[in-house]
């Protein structure tokens, strides 16, 4: 069987009610007030006073400090290198033929065919070149540092 749902819904509400009651009372408050009365009175007091007079003098104080001063110098160094040097030489070139017969046959230049032909002969030569190299030289140099120190003189 099917269960029927009820359409009635309930809720509970709480309300706080305040009641204010006023009560009238009469009180007496007392306070004491003082009146301030002032007057200035003068009295003459004499006494000897001494005044100290001071002035500032400056005293020069010096001390020697070491200052590191560096300079750049140069030295000559020699650097090796190899250079190829060539020179032109001349060689006599001739045309040849056999002259004679039998065992007396010789290889001889043909007259008027000889020429001086140029040719280059090269060789490696070890050399050195100068080079300026920078280096730093540092020295401690004494230096006077002075300051004026104030001093009171009275």
C-alpha positions in Angstrom: 0.0 0.0 0.0 1.2 3.5 -0.8 2.1 5.9 2.0 0.4 9.3 1.8 2.5 12.4 2.4 1.0 15.1 4.6 1.0 18.7 3.3 1.2 20.2 6.8 4.5 21.5 8.0 5.2 22.9 11.4 7.8 25.4 12.8 8.5 26.9 16.3 9.3 30.6 16.7 10.7 32.3 19.8 10.2 36.0 20.5 12.0 37.9 23.4 10.0 40.7 24.9 11.6 43.4 27.0 9.9 45.5 29.6 11.6 48.7 30.8 10.7 50.2 34.1 12.0 53.7 35.2 12.5 54.6 38.8 13.1 58.3 39.8 15.5 58.9 42.8 16.9 62.1 44.2 20.5 62.3 45.4 22.8 65.1 46.7 26.4 65.4 45.7 28.8 67.8 47.4 32.4 68.8 46.5 34.9 71.1 48.1 36.7 73.5 45.7 39.9 75.4 46.6 40.9 78.7 45.2 44.6 79.2 44.4 46.0 82.6 45.5 49.6 83.3 44.2 51.9 86.3 44.6 55.5 86.9 43.5 58.0 88.0 46.0 61.5 89.2 45.1 64.6 88.9 47.2 67.9 90.4 46.2 70.8 87.9 46.5 74.3 89.1 45.6 77.4 87.0 45.1 80.7 87.0 43.2 80.7 84.9 40.1 83.7 83.8 38.1 83.5 83.3 34.4 85.6 80.8 32.7 86.7 81.8 29.2 87.6 79.1 26.8 88.6 79.0 23.1 89.3 76.3 20.6 92.8 75.7 19.3 93.7 73.3 16.6 96.5 70.9 17.0 98.1 69.4 13.9 98.5 65.6 14.3 100.4 63.7 11.6 101.1 60.0 11.0 103.1 58.2 8.4 101.1 55.7 6.3 102.4 53.4 3.6 100.7 54.0 0.3 101.1 51.3 -2.3 101.9 52.9 -5.7 102.0 50.9 -8.8 103.5 51.8 -12.2 103.5 50.0 -15.5 106.9 49.3 -17.0 107.9 47.7 -20.2 110.6 45.2 -21.0 111.9 43.9 -24.3 111.4 40.2 -24.9 112.7 38.3 -28.0 110.3 36.0 -29.7 111.6 33.4 -32.1 110.0 32.8 -35.5 110.9 31.2 -38.8 111.0 33.0 -42.1 111.4 31.5 -45.5 114.1 33.3 -47.5 114.4 32.9 -51.2 117.1 33.9 -53.6 117.1 33.8 -57.4 120.0 31.7 -58.9 120.8 31.0 -62.5 121.5 27.7 -64.1 122.9 27.1 -67.6 120.6 24.9 -69.6 121.8 23.6 -72.9 120.6 21.2 -75.6 122.9 18.2 -76.0 123.7 15.6 -78.7 126.2 12.7 -79.2 129.4 13.4 -81.0 132.0 10.9 -82.1 131.7 7.3 -82.8 132.4 4.0 -81.1 134.0 4.1 -77.7 134.7 7.8 -78.2 131.2 8.9 -78.3 130.5 11.9 -75.9 127.4 13.8 -74.9 128.1 17.5 -75.7 126.1 20.8 -75.7 124.9 22.1 -79.0 126.6 25.4 -79.7 124.3 28.5 -79.3 121.6 26.6 -77.4 122.8 27.4 -73.9 120.7 29.8 -71.8 120.9 31.1 -68.2 117.5 30.3 -66.7 116.5 31.8 -63.3 115.2 29.6 -60.5 114.4 30.3 -56.9 116.1 28.5 -54.0 114.3 28.9 -50.7 115.3 27.9 -47.1 113.8 28.5 -43.7 115.8 30.9 -41.5 115.4 31.1 -37.7 115.0 34.7 -36.6 113.9 36.7 -33.5 111.8 39.8 -33.2 111.6 42.3 -30.3 108.4 42.6 -28.4 107.5 45.1 -25.7 105.8 43.4 -22.7 104.1 45.4 -20.0 104.5 44.5 -16.3 103.5 46.2 -13.1 105.9 47.3 -10.3 104.4 48.2 -6.9 106.2 49.9 -4.1 105.1 51.1 -0.6 105.8 54.8 -0.4 105.6 56.6 3.0 103.1 59.4 3.0 102.2 62.0 5.7 98.5 62.2 6.6 97.8 65.2 8.8 94.5 66.3 10.5 93.7 69.3 12.7 92.3 68.1 16.0 90.2 70.7 17.9 91.2 71.2 21.6 89.6 73.4 24.3 92.0 75.8 26.1 90.6 77.6 29.1 
